[in-house]
Amino acid sequence: MIQTLLLTLQILLPAAFGLDTADLRSGDLLLESLPCQLCSLIEVEEGAPYSHGAVILRENSQIYALQALRMVEKIPLQAFLNLRRPGTSTGVFRPIGLPIPDSILRVQFQQHFEGLSYDEEFLWNNYDSKGEKLYCSEFIVKLLNPFLDLPIKTKPMHYTHSRADWINYFKGNPPDGLPGVSPGDLSRSPSFRAIGTL
């Protein structure tokens, strides 16, 4: 009981404090809620207030968010923050372990991920003519895992809440039980610690 309470406080207390963008470093995880019906479905399904995520990349004096939304891309941090649902904040989570060097993260992103297609089917290891298709959480895991002390593992995905809405989204049966990861999983992962909000 006491351990559970301490863990809850460790997660919630840092998140109660707002951060300045100067506090961010390359490799930090950003999680937020997007204002769309699918996003609400994801949040209810995973029991978390997040439906989208990105990774911070600092380049000189600029701060970018690396994300998979329309495609895998690098956008200015403020453009990422502008996507969130009005009245919500963006959670910031820091990888456990050594900092990720800006230049190494940038090269990893440019050589292996930038420009790949977004995966609306939420399938792990799904491909098209550009290479691997990635949804937001999958992209984050595959970008950051080489740098993490404790790599993130997939889980069998589930689509049980509002089942009719999931069937409508997938135009048939959802890919139940196949490996994947959600923004909610990332927020609960022992690979990160919550450091605050933007």
Rosetta silent file (secondary structure, phi, psi, omega in degrees, C-alpha in Angstrom):
SEQUENCE: MIQTLLLTLQILLPAAFGLDTADLRSGDLLLESLPCQLCSLIEVEEGAPYSHGAVILRENSQIYALQALRMVEKIPLQAFLNLRRPGTSTGVFRPIGLPIPDSILRVQFQQHFEGLSYDEEFLWNNYDSKGEKLYCSEFIVKLLNPFLDLPIKTKPMHYTHSRADWINYFKGNPPDGLPGVSPGDLSRSPSFRAIGTL
SCORE:     score description
SCORE:     0.000 S_00000001
   1 L     0.000  -48.965 -179.484    0.000    0.000    0.000 S_00000001
   2 H   -64.912  -39.658  179.297    2.725    2.480    0.985 S_00000001
   3 H   -62.623  -41.332  178.490    4.797    1.539   -2.083 S_00000001
   4 H   -62.684  -43.104  179.159    1.792    2.157   -4.345 S_00000001
   5 H   -63.054  -43.869  179.304    1.186    5.552   -2.724 S_00000001
   6 H   -63.282  -40.404  178.629    4.844    6.550   -3.107 S_00000001
   7 H   -64.658  -42.003  178.529    4.834    5.501   -6.770 S_00000001
   8 H   -61.722  -44.688  178.956    1.650    7.495   -7.382 S_00000001
   9 H   -64.091  -38.909  179.108    3.155   10.583   -5.743 S_00000001
  10 H   -61.209  -36.559 -179.364    6.366   10.177   -7.748 S_00000001
  11 H   -77.905  -44.127 -171.484    4.326   10.197  -10.954 S_00000001
  12 H   -81.691  -37.937 -175.198    1.798   12.913  -10.066 S_00000001
  13 H   -62.471  -48.442  178.782    3.815   15.507   -8.159 S_00000001
  14 H   -61.466  -34.495 -177.750    6.314   16.398  -10.908 S_00000001
  15 H   -68.717  -15.779 -179.675    3.473   16.546  -13.415 S_00000001
  16 L   -77.623  -13.970 -175.921    1.785   19.214  -11.295 S_00000001
  17 L  -103.902  131.752  178.744    4.559   21.686  -12.043 S_00000001
  18 E   -74.823  142.798  179.070    4.812   23.582  -15.302 S_00000001
  19 L  -103.231  158.182  169.265    8.086   23.451  -17.175 S_00000001
  20 L   -97.198  150.619  179.939    9.830   26.051  -19.264 S_00000001
  21 H   -60.615  -22.712  177.195   10.980   24.996  -22.728 S_00000001
  22 H   -65.808  -20.071  179.618   14.537   25.620  -21.535 S_00000001
  23 H   -78.078  -14.826 -175.023   14.079   22.566  -19.273 S_00000001
  24 L   -78.591  147.785  174.586   13.582   20.246  -22.251 S_00000001
  25 L  -137.678  159.913 -178.764   16.314   18.082  -23.701 S_00000001
  26 L   -56.400  135.782 -178.639   16.631   15.800  -26.697 S_00000001
  27 L    96.688  -13.206  176.311   14.943   12.464  -26.103 S_00000001
  28 L   -63.044  143.342  179.987   12.274   13.793  -23.739 S_00000001
  29 E   -96.515  132.057  175.123    8.865   12.263  -24.391 S_00000001
  30 E  -111.780  132.368  176.945    5.833   14.506  -24.894 S_00000001
  31 E  -129.635  136.546 -179.335    2.317   13.116  -24.458 S_00000001
  32 E  -150.245  169.481  177.458   -0.915   14.982  -25.065 S_00000001
  33 L   -99.359  130.567  176.390   -4.606   14.652  -25.834 S_00000001
  34 L  -101.131  148.412 -176.499   -5.783   15.464  -29.362 S_00000001
  35 L   -86.911   74.455  176.662   -9.317   16.768  -30.043 S_00000001
  36 L  -145.645  160.461 -177.618  -10.733   13.988  -32.228 S_00000001
  37 H   -63.841  -44.030  178.058  -13.202   11.104  -31.827 S_00000001
  38 H   -60.672  -39.435 -179.196  -10.536    8.443  -32.421 S_00000001
  39 H   -62.915  -41.153  176.931   -8.308   10.153  -29.860 S_00000001
  40 H   -63.469  -39.842  176.842  -11.068    9.989  -27.243 S_00000001
  41 H   -59.028  -45.977 -179.743  -11.519    6.281  -28.040 S_00000001
  42 H   -60.466  -45.012 -177.759   -7.790    5.676  -27.508 S_00000001
  43 H   -64.366  -42.796  178.236   -7.800    7.522  -24.185 S_00000001
  44 H   -66.793  -44.146 -178.896  -10.816    5.598  -22.839 S_00000001
  45 H   -58.567  -40.449 -174.475   -9.436    2.276  -24.105 S_00000001
  46 H   -97.957   -2.185  177.211   -6.073    2.814  -22.406 S_00000001
  47 L    61.730   39.552 -178.353   -7.316    4.577  -19.266 S_00000001
  48 L  -144.253  154.538 -177.524   -4.962    7.524  -19.761 S_00000001
  49 L   -84.752   20.566 -175.089   -5.385   11.194  -20.734 S_00000001
  50 L  -124.524  138.616  176.736   -3.078   10.853  -23.765 S_00000001
  51 L  -129.519    0.103 -179.635   -3.723    9.980  -27.397 S_00000001
  52 E  -151.538  155.888 -179.820   -0.610   11.309  -29.117 S_00000001
  53 E  -151.009  165.990  179.098    3.103   11.624  -28.471 S_00000001
  54 E  -156.525  171.241  178.978    6.383   12.958  -29.786 S_00000001
  55 E  -121.048  136.338  178.777   10.076   13.133  -28.920 S_00000001
  56 E   -75.191  138.984  169.551   12.014   16.357  -28.331 S_00000001
  57 E  -132.181  121.762  175.329   14.981   17.207  -30.560 S_00000001
  58 E   -96.195  130.435  175.669   17.090   20.281  -29.815 S_00000001
  59 E  -130.665  108.664 -175.791   19.007   21.761  -32.741 S_00000001
  60 L    55.779 -119.271 -178.763   21.109   24.781  -31.856 S_00000001
  61 L   -96.989    3.196 -177.101   18.623   27.229  -30.338 S_00000001
  62 E   -98.913  149.864  176.657   15.549   25.538  -31.850 S_00000001
  63 E  -122.601  127.460 -177.868   13.329   22.898  -30.237 S_00000001
  64 E  -120.598  158.251  170.763   11.442   20.412  -32.402 S_00000001
  65 E  -110.872  126.928  174.859    8.938   17.617  -31.854 S_00000001
  66 E   -94.701  121.369 -173.379    9.529   14.390  -33.775 S_00000001
  67 E  -142.956  161.207  168.293    6.153   12.785  -34.410 S_00000001
  68 E  -118.043  108.549  178.553    4.150   10.344  -36.512 S_00000001
  69 L  -134.708  -79.739  171.980    0.786   11.888  -37.336 S_00000001
  70 L   -80.094  -31.112  176.658    0.218   12.599  -41.013 S_00000001
  71 E  -162.098  177.417  174.837    3.662   11.149  -41.632 S_00000001
  72 E   -83.797  118.859 -170.640    6.860   10.806  -39.612 S_00000001
  73 E  -150.257  166.174  174.368    8.118   14.374  -39.425 S_00000001
  74 E  -110.258  123.327  179.477    9.953   17.053  -37.485 S_00000001
  75 E  -129.481  157.121  175.869    7.850   20.071  -36.551 S_00000001
  76 E   -58.892  144.869 -179.553    8.473   23.100  -34.312 S_00000001
  77 H   -51.168  -44.975 -176.534    7.601   22.421  -30.667 S_00000001
  78 H   -63.582  -33.786  176.967    4.896   25.109  -30.657 S_00000001
  79 H   -63.568  -38.647  176.568    3.203   23.498  -33.669 S_00000001
  80 H   -65.441  -46.292 -179.298    3.028   20.240  -31.713 S_00000001
  81 H   -62.964  -31.471  179.810    1.628   21.983  -28.627 S_00000001
  82 L   -69.175  -16.173 -179.863   -0.984   23.721  -30.789 S_00000001
  83 L   -75.010  -23.590 -168.742   -2.413   20.298  -31.764 S_00000001
  84 L   -68.596  159.017  177.567   -3.610   19.435  -28.252 S_00000001
  85 L   -61.395  132.623  179.439   -7.152   19.512  -27.007 S_00000001
  86 L   -55.637  139.893  177.819   -8.034   22.985  -25.636 S_00000001
  87 L    84.636    3.359  178.792   -7.765   23.230  -21.872 S_00000001
  88 L  -112.992  165.124  177.011   -5.294   20.355  -21.527 S_00000001
  89 L  -116.371  167.840 -179.100   -1.563   20.293  -20.900 S_00000001
  90 L  -104.500  124.095  177.751    1.246   18.224  -22.386 S_00000001
  91 E   -78.726  140.514  178.519    3.012   15.748  -20.129 S_00000001
  92 E  -116.570  127.841 -176.955    6.809   15.614  -20.277 S_00000001
  93 E  -127.379  132.501 -176.220    8.585   12.355  -19.458 S_00000001
  94 E  -105.333  131.448  175.781   12.356   11.916  -19.317 S_00000001
  95 E   -58.207  140.111  175.464   14.108    8.664  -20.259 S_00000001
  96 L   -73.942  133.035  177.665   15.835    6.980  -17.330 S_00000001
  97 L   117.004 -160.980 -176.096   19.618    6.955  -17.777 S_00000001
  98 L   -69.205  150.009  175.520   22.164    9.080  -19.589 S_00000001
  99 L   -60.628  149.877  177.211   21.055   12.029  -21.749 S_00000001
 100 L   -91.623  120.834 -179.248   20.645   11.320  -25.461 S_00000001
 101 L   -61.262  136.705 -179.434   23.052   13.494  -27.494 S_00000001
 102 H   -51.567  -50.568 -172.700   21.279   15.910  -29.856 S_00000001
 103 H   -65.935  -36.759 -179.105   23.402   14.994  -32.865 S_00000001
 104 H   -70.935  -41.523  177.110   23.018   11.226  -32.463 S_00000001
 105 H   -63.360  -42.005 -179.957   19.230   11.443  -32.092 S_00000001
 106 H   -61.114  -45.752 -179.854   19.035   13.733  -35.135 S_00000001
 107 H   -64.551  -42.806  178.459   21.064   11.337  -37.315 S_00000001
 108 H   -58.571  -44.896  179.715   19.020    8.340  -36.126 S_00000001
 109 H   -64.049  -50.189 -176.086   15.798   10.174  -37.021 S_00000001
 110 H   -64.397  -39.843 -175.025   16.990   11.417  -40.413 S_00000001
 111 H   -79.465  -28.646 -170.992   18.511    8.126  -41.553 S_00000001
 112 H  -119.522  -14.453 -171.034   15.831    5.718  -40.386 S_00000001
 113 L  -131.015  -38.702 -170.426   12.494    7.471  -39.838 S_00000001
 114 L   -56.881  130.073  176.894   11.950   10.886  -41.421 S_00000001
 115 L    90.248   -4.922  177.820    9.352   10.857  -44.190 S_00000001
 116 L   -68.730  159.330 -177.113    7.897    7.404  -43.459 S_00000001
 117 E   -77.576  152.522  173.262    4.129    6.970  -43.711 S_00000001
 118 E   -78.564  141.974 -178.743    1.703    7.130  -40.801 S_00000001
 119 L  -104.006   99.109  179.316    0.066    3.783  -39.962 S_00000001
 120 L   -73.362  -12.499 -178.734   -3.694    4.214  -39.488 S_00000001
 121 L   -88.965   -8.156  179.538   -4.053    0.454  -38.964 S_00000001
 122 L    55.230   45.786 -179.751   -1.941    0.473  -35.762 S_00000001
 123 L  -109.296  132.921  176.536    0.005   -2.612  -36.841 S_00000001
 124 L   -74.085  132.374  179.892    3.526   -3.384  -35.654 S_00000001
 125 L    63.838   53.064  178.003    5.855   -4.027  -38.628 S_00000001
 126 E  -109.937  135.954 -171.185    3.470   -2.740  -41.318 S_00000001
 127 E  -127.488  154.271  167.319    5.035   -1.574  -44.616 S_00000001
 128 E  -137.355 -164.974 -174.902    4.311    0.410  -47.767 S_00000001
 129 L   -66.066  -20.120  179.311    6.443    1.635  -50.681 S_00000001
 130 L   -86.162  -14.585 -175.384    8.283    4.153  -48.438 S_00000001
 131 E   127.134 -146.002 -178.123    9.281    1.529  -45.883 S_00000001
 132 E   -74.422  130.719  173.290    7.815    0.853  -42.456 S_00000001
 133 E   -84.877  139.835 -174.380    4.547    2.595  -41.640 S_00000001
 134 E  -134.207  135.886  168.089    4.478    3.897  -38.053 S_00000001
 135 L   -94.796  169.942 -165.693    1.847    5.190  -35.660 S_00000001
 136 H   -56.526  -49.526 -176.901    2.908    7.672  -32.978 S_00000001
 137 H   -69.452  -37.332  177.850    3.718    5.328  -30.089 S_00000001
 138 H   -61.739  -44.990  177.802    5.354    2.759  -32.345 S_00000001
 139 H   -58.292  -45.747 -178.471    7.600    5.460  -33.819 S_00000001
 140 H   -60.170  -46.683 -179.420    8.592    6.659  -30.333 S_00000001
 141 H   -61.245  -47.349 -174.973    9.483    3.145  -29.182 S_00000001
 142 H   -72.241  -27.563  175.025   11.500    2.324  -32.285 S_00000001
 143 H   -74.621  -45.307 -171.283   13.329    5.682  -32.193 S_00000001
 144 H   -89.239  -26.135 -174.115   14.151    5.649  -28.466 S_00000001
 145 H   -51.751  -39.917  179.237   14.647    1.967  -27.619 S_00000001
 146 H   -61.347  -19.593 -176.696   18.312    1.902  -28.759 S_00000001
 147 H  -100.320  -11.719 -171.005   19.037    4.669  -26.209 S_00000001
 148 L   -86.730  139.549  173.261   17.022    3.422  -23.236 S_00000001
 149 L   -62.550  -36.891  179.477   18.460    1.634  -20.205 S_00000001
 150 L  -123.558   92.599 -178.114   15.169   -0.288  -20.054 S_00000001
 151 L   -57.461  147.232 -178.868   13.778   -0.760  -23.596 S_00000001
 152 L   -80.050  136.143  178.949   10.002   -0.535  -23.959 S_00000001
 153 L  -104.167  153.110  175.067    8.201   -3.795  -24.699 S_00000001
 154 L   -79.560  169.327  174.542    5.019   -4.294  -26.700 S_00000001
 155 E  -135.762  164.481  171.386    1.834   -5.792  -25.285 S_00000001
 156 E   -69.283  121.926 -177.186   -1.145   -7.576  -26.886 S_00000001
 157 L   -76.210  153.702 -179.489   -3.391   -4.715  -27.990 S_00000001
 158 L  -136.168  149.523 -178.980   -7.102   -4.621  -27.098 S_00000001
 159 L  -138.551   64.764 -171.339  -10.104   -2.776  -28.495 S_00000001
 160 L   -98.686  -36.100  179.757  -12.877   -3.619  -26.033 S_00000001
 161 L   -75.081  136.917 -178.486  -14.399   -0.282  -24.955 S_00000001
 162 L    51.140   52.744 -175.217  -16.924    1.093  -27.450 S_00000001
 163 H   -53.783  -39.982 -179.381  -16.382   -2.003  -29.577 S_00000001
 164 H   -61.653  -36.683  178.429  -18.814   -0.833  -32.260 S_00000001
 165 H   -67.861  -38.582  177.650  -16.789    2.360  -32.725 S_00000001
 166 H   -66.743  -40.793  178.174  -13.573    0.344  -33.133 S_00000001
 167 H   -62.467  -39.982  177.652  -15.246   -1.956  -35.673 S_00000001
 168 H   -64.512  -42.976 -179.627  -16.414    1.124  -37.549 S_00000001
 169 H   -62.357  -47.330 -177.342  -12.902    2.641  -37.460 S_00000001
 170 H   -82.827   -4.955 -177.708  -11.198   -0.517  -38.735 S_00000001
 171 L    56.622   42.238 -178.047  -14.083   -1.296  -41.144 S_00000001
 172 L   149.608 -166.180 -177.694  -14.183   -4.769  -39.662 S_00000001
 173 L   -64.249  133.334  175.641  -12.707   -6.623  -36.734 S_00000001
 174 L   -65.813  160.059 -179.577   -9.923   -4.747  -34.883 S_00000001
 175 L   -80.170   63.949 -177.892   -6.469   -6.366  -34.694 S_00000001
 176 L   -60.070  138.924  172.022   -7.037   -7.768  -31.204 S_00000001
 177 L    81.118   -6.457  178.927   -4.099   -9.409  -29.476 S_00000001
 178 L   -80.586  154.444 -175.754   -1.438   -8.220  -31.914 S_00000001
 179 E   -67.478  144.766  177.840    1.676   -6.515  -30.480 S_00000001
 180 E  -175.833 -173.136  178.574    1.652   -2.784  -30.002 S_00000001
 181 L  -156.108  147.909 -177.470    1.988    0.095  -27.569 S_00000001
 182 L  -118.823  165.425  173.248   -0.142    3.148  -26.742 S_00000001
 183 H   -56.420  -36.927  177.271    0.530    6.640  -25.403 S_00000001
 184 H   -61.975  -40.158  176.859   -0.976    5.437  -22.111 S_00000001
 185 H   -60.351  -42.539 -179.677    1.542    2.591  -21.984 S_00000001
 186 H   -63.213  -38.551 -178.881    4.371    5.086  -22.492 S_00000001
 187 H   -66.675  -25.718 -179.282    3.095    7.283  -19.645 S_00000001
 188 H   -98.299   -1.671 -173.549    3.183    4.283  -17.298 S_00000001
 189 L   -70.567  137.423  174.612    6.480    2.852  -18.529 S_00000001
 190 L   -71.653   -1.952  177.079    9.353    2.460  -16.053 S_00000001
 191 L   -76.015  -13.384 -177.073   11.615    3.602  -18.906 S_00000001
 192 E  -131.350  160.746  168.496   10.597    7.228  -18.174 S_00000001
 193 E  -127.572  139.664  178.238    9.948    9.512  -15.234 S_00000001
 194 E   -69.374  130.431  179.189    7.424   12.331  -15.284 S_00000001
 195 E  -117.225   -6.668  178.592    9.157   15.700  -14.961 S_00000001
 196 E   149.160 -163.231 -178.169    6.285   18.150  -15.459 S_00000001
 197 E  -135.698  158.414  172.779    3.922   19.673  -17.994 S_00000001
 198 L  -115.437    0.000    0.000    3.915   22.258  -20.747 S_00000001
